[in-house]
C-alpha cells in the first residue's frame, strides 16, 4: 500500500481551540487537494467548512459532547441538530464516559440513542468516541456493544485530548467486537504513514489525524513497507 492509498480513509482534523478561519480554509483546501474522506472541525466551523467543500465529495464532520462526553444527552442531540442544519454530514460524539465507568448502562444507552435518532433521521453518518485510554478492556467491549445497539456506523478510539490516543491493540479489540458490519476509526497520535498503516492492518477503516498531508505525501523507507507491531 502506498501513502496516497490511505487518503480516502482520512478525516483531516483540526480541533484546536485556537484554530482560525484561515486555518480551517487551508484544511479544506488540503482535503480537496488530497481527496480525504472528510474534514473534522469544531461545531462553530461547520458552516465555513461546508461552504469551502461545496461541490466536492469530501464530507464535513464535526464533534459532539467534545472532548469530555459529560454533556447531557439532550444537549448532544441539539448539537447534532444544529450541526446538521449548518452542513455537517458526519457526527463524532463522545459517549458519557463517567456513566459507563459507573456501570450506568441505561444512561449511556440513552445518551447514544439521543444522538442516534437525530443522525438516523437526517441520514447522517455517526461515530461514537469511546476514549479508550480511560477504559478497561471490559468497558471498551461494553461501549462497542452499546454503540452497535444504538445503530452507530462507527466506533472510534479517542478524542486526541486524553492521556493517550489510538493503539493497535484497541483497534483490534474494537474490530473483534463490532465485526465487519461497522466501522472502526482510529484517532489520536497517528502522525506518520507507518502509524496509519498499522492501524489499518489492525482493522481501522477510518483514520482521524491532523497529519493527513504528511501521511499521504510520505517517502516510505524500505523498513516501513511491511511494518510489524505498534
MOGIGI-V108211 format. One line per field, one symbol per residue. ss: DSSP state (H for helix, E for strand, - for the rest). Layout:
ss = ???
//
This chain:
ss = --HHHHHHHEEEEE------HHHHHHHHHHHHHH---EEEE-HHHHHHHHHH------EEEEEE--------HHHHHHHHHHHHHH---EEEEE--HHHHHH--HHHHHHHHHHHHHHHHHH--EEEEE--HHH--HHHHHHHHHHHHHH---EEE-----------HHHHHHHHHHHHHH-EEEEE-----HHHHHHHHHH---EEEE--HHHHH-----HHH------
//
